Amino acid sequence: MQRHGLGILFATLATAIAAVAVYALAGGDNARRLVVGFAAAAVAVWLASLSASAFRRGRR
């Protein structure tokens, strides 16, 4: 049960940070926005992988 909670938490955080990445990257070609956008996208992918592994381990 606790692993499912962690999976939901990580999925929610990944979604929110992915939205930040999309907003930053859609804002134009400003170098600061590109750096923030790519960094946020990397963190979102990492959190999504943590979420997926939490759900996988919880089903065993």
Secondary structure, DSSP 8 states (H G I E B T S, - for coil): -HHHHHHHHHHHHHHHHHHHHHHHHHT-S-HHHHHHHHHHHHHHHHHHHHHHHHHHHHT-
